[in-house]
Each structure stands twice: as C-alpha cells, then as structure tokens.
Amino acid sequence: MHSASIEADPTRDVPHNCTLDLIFNQGRSYTLTSFSYDPIDVAVNIIRPLYGICTTARRHYHDHPIPDNPSRRVYEASVVFYGRTNPWASRVCVKYAAGEKAVADLLREAKMYCYELRHVAGVAVPKFYSFFTGTDESRRPIACMITELCRGDGVILDPKEFKCVFRLYHTDCDAHWRRVSSRRVMLAVCQIHQAGVVHNGLYDYHHFVMQGARVCVVDFSRATTHSCGNCIPSLANSIYDVPSWCSELYHAEQRFGRQA
C-alpha cells in the first residue's frame, strides 16, 4: 500500500506584494499596497460615508453633545477582486487616514484588531480583512483599513421569525426587546474587556453599531491593553465606588447592564 505524499507549495510561506485600488465617487483614486501570505489584488469603490449608531446606545446617550461628524472618514464600499473569487464580503467598511499621525494611529488600530481583538472578531467587533498604505497626489502618506461592514441602522431581528421587529426605539417599543438589546451592548463591552482591551471612548454612542441582531464595538484608535480581572463590573450605587481597575465596565453597567 503506497502512502500519499503532498508536495509543498514553495510560495505558500512567502509574502506577496498586494495592491488595492481605492476609488472615490468624485473620480479620485489611489493605489495602495500591502504584504500578505494570501495574494490580494482588489478594487474598492467608495459608496457613501458611514455614521454608525446603535439605537440602543443612542437611547441611553440621548443627551450626548457630540453629533454625527460629517468629516468622519469611514465609508461603505463595494469590492471587486482581480482574477479570483472574493474572500471578503461584497460590501465592506473602509476607514481611511491621511497624514503621518493619522496613518500611524490607523496602523495601531489595525494591529489591535489583528492581535488583541482577533478572538472576538465577528462576535463583539467587526471582522478584520486587511490594511494598505500608499501616498496621495501630494506625496502625503495615506492608509486604509478594511473591515466587516456593520451598517449601524439599529435593526433588531426576532430570532424566531427572523424579521425586522423595529428599527428605532420609541416609548411604546416592547420592553423585552429593549432589555435584549441592552444585554447585547453590555455583552459586547464585556467581551472586548475579556480580550484584554479597554476602549477609552464608549461615552460616545457612535462606537456601537449593529450587524443584523449583533452589536459590535468599533473605533479602537484610543484603545489600550487592559487587565480586567474576571470582567464582573461593580454594582456600586455611587461614582465614588467605581473600581479603578475597570471604570469603563462600571459605566457601561450603569448605562446598559441595569436595563438588561
């Protein structure tokens, strides 16, 4: 009986020079590059800006002074791969940066997705696809990070009927679904803390977005690594009882946990 042999692919462990054509709807386009063990050549067409809002979070932050930022460089985009099937979704989220500091900040965020947050990708944070860099017409450094698209429209799905129950919160909404949604927000926050990350910006409801019935936390540009014990928040009744090791989780508990 002969044993089967598998011939090794000599190019499998060699990084490939990958390209991304980033095409804006005003006619601007840039070619960016990256290195990957999986060869990627792709065109990304910007469709529209994204203003991520989870209505569960907005309900709790109704008095928040920060409005949607029209200059926010986060976009919905379509994807076309050259010469191969699409390993990503057909629609993605593109976060774009221009200038040395902005590119460095975006690279830091991409590394957070690749390492600390990789185990909660597609669960509590969007799936990470890739990161590309290049220069614009002024030779200024630019970069883009490609992640799963979370539309942010606050759709809550009934798991039994798999249909849209409501899109926006109103005072007459079913209390059960308000509790379910608040629980999903709280669960996402706990999961990123379990991954060893503190977001440092969850006071802004724009950092909670929806993907179907799933709540995702986004924008880790200010995030840091964090040791959070067993991720059980304090149920203290006073701000003076906030545990110094997990104040972010405490405040999330005050906003969402008690509604769950």
N, C-alpha and C positions, 0 to 999 in steps of 0.2 A: 504494500500500500504506500503510495507516494504522498508525502506531506506537501501541502500547498505552500508556496512562497509568495510574498508580496514584495515587489520591487519598490524601493524607497524613491520618493519624488525629490530630486535634488534641489528643487526650487521652493519646497514647502516651507523651509525654515529661513528663507532669505526675504528680507523686507522688500516690498515693491514700492516704486515711486507712483503714487496715486494722484489723480487730478480731479478737481471739481470745478465746473463752470457755474459760477454764481450769477444768475441773470435777474436783474431787477426790472420791474414793469415800465420804468422810464427809459429803457433801452440801455442802461448801464450794465456792463458785465465784467466780471473779473475771473481769472483763472487762478485757483489756489491749489496747493499741493500738500501731500501728507505721505507718511510711510506706513505701510501695513503689510502684514503677512498674507492678507487676503487682497488681491489686486482689485482696485476700485477706480473706475473712470465714470463719472456721473455728471449730469446736468441738473441743476437745482433752480427751478423757476419760482421766484417770489410771487406770491398771490396777494397777500394782504398782511397788515400788521396784526399782532395778537395782543389782546388786553385780557389776560387771564383773570377770571373772577369766579370763585366758587360761591354760589349764593348762600350756602350755609355760613361761610365765613363772613360774607358781607352783612348778613343779618346781625351777627354779633358785633360787627365793627361799623354799624350804621353811622356813628358819629366820627369816623376817622376822617381827618382833614385832607388826606392825600388823594386827589382824583386820579383817574386814568391818565397816564403820561403819553401824549401823542408822539413824543420823540423816542419812545421805547423801541429799541432795535431788536425786536423779537417778531418773527414772521411765520406765517403758514406758507408752505411751499410744496410744489409738486416735484416728483423725482423721475428722471429718465436715465437708466444705465446704458452705457455703450457696450454692445456686444455680449451681454449676459443677462440673465434673469435678475430681477430686483430682489436683493436680500433684505431691503428695508421695506417699510410700509410705503404705499404710493403717495401719501401725504406726510410731511414731516414738519417739525419745528426747527427753525433756523435762528440761532442767536448770533448776531453779527457785532463785531468790535472793530474800531479803527483807532490807531494811535498806540504808542508803545505801552502805556499804562493799561489801557483798555484790553489790549491783546494779552498782556501778562495776567490780568485779572481773569479773563476768559479761559486762558490755559490752566490756571489754578482751579477754576470751577470744573473744567473738563477732567482734570486729574481726580477731583473729588468723586465725580461720577464713576471713573474707571476703577478706583480703589476702594475707598471707604463705603461708598454707596452701591457698589456693584451687586451686593446680595439682596437689596431691596428695589432694584431696577425693575420696572413693570409692576411693582406692588405698591410702594409708597412714593416713588419718584419715577419720572419718565425713563424709558429705556434709552440708553446712550448708544448712538450709532458711530459717530466719527468726529474728528477735529481737523480742520485745514487752516493753513496760513498762506499769506501772499503779500502783495503790495498793490496799492491803488495807483491811479494815474499820476499822483504826486510823489510816488515812491514812499508813501506812508505805509507802515505795516498794518495789515488787516488780518482778520481771522473769523472763522465761523464754526460754531458747534452745532452738530446735527443730533437731535433727539426725537423721541416719540412725540407725536402731536397730541396734545391734550387741549381740547377746544375751549374749555373754560365756560361753557354755557350753562352749567349747573343742572344738567339733565339727571334726574334720579329715575332709575329703572325699577319696576316691580319685578323681582326675580321669578315670580310665578307666571306672570302674564308676559314678561319681557316687553313691556311697552312703556312709553313715557307717562309718568304719573303727573308730574308738574315740572315746569321749567323755572319758575320764580317763586320765592316764598311770599305768601300773603298771610294775613292774620287768620284766615279760615282754612289754612292748609292742615292736613291730617297731622295730629301731634305725634303719631307713631313715626311717620316719615321724617319729621324734624329730629326726633331722637336718633333714628337710624343714621341720618346724615351727619349729625354732630358726632356720633360714635365713630363714623368713618374718618372724619377730620382728626379726631383725637387719636385714633389708631395709627394714622399716617405719621403724626408727630412722634408718637412713641416709637414707631419703627425706625425713624431716622436716628433717634437717640440710642436705640439699641445697636444701631450700626456704628455708633461712636462719633456722631456728628451733632453739633449744635448749630442751628440755622442762623441765629442772630438777626432775624428780621421778620419774625412771624407776627409782629404787631400790624403788619400790612396785609390785608386780606387778598391782595393781588398775588400772593405767593402760594395760594391754594387754588388748584384748578381741577377740573373734572375730566375723567376719561371714562365715558359711559357712566356706570354707577360707582366707579372708583375715584377716590380723592387722592390727588398727587400733590406733593410739595415741590415747588420749583424755585429757581434762582438761589444758587448756593455761592454767590460771589462774595458774601461776607461770612460764610460758614467756617467753623474751625473744628478740629477734632475735640472730642469731649468724652470724659469718663462719667457715666451717668448711673453707676450702681446697677440696681435692678429695674430702673425706669419706672418705679412706682411713685407718682407725684404726691406731694404733700396735700392734705385736705384741710390745711390751716384756714382759719376764718379771718386772718389778718395779714396784711402785707408784711408785717414785722415777723411773721412766722415763715417767710419764704426761705426755703433751704438754699444756701449759697451754691451748692453743687448742682442744682437743677432748677434755676429760676424760670427758664423758658418753659419747662414742662409744667411747672406750677401755674404759670399764667395761662397756658393752654387748658389746663384743668379748670381754671376759673371761668374761661370763656366757653369751652365746649364740653368738658367732661361732666359737669353737673347737669348738662342738658341731655346727656346720653341715657 
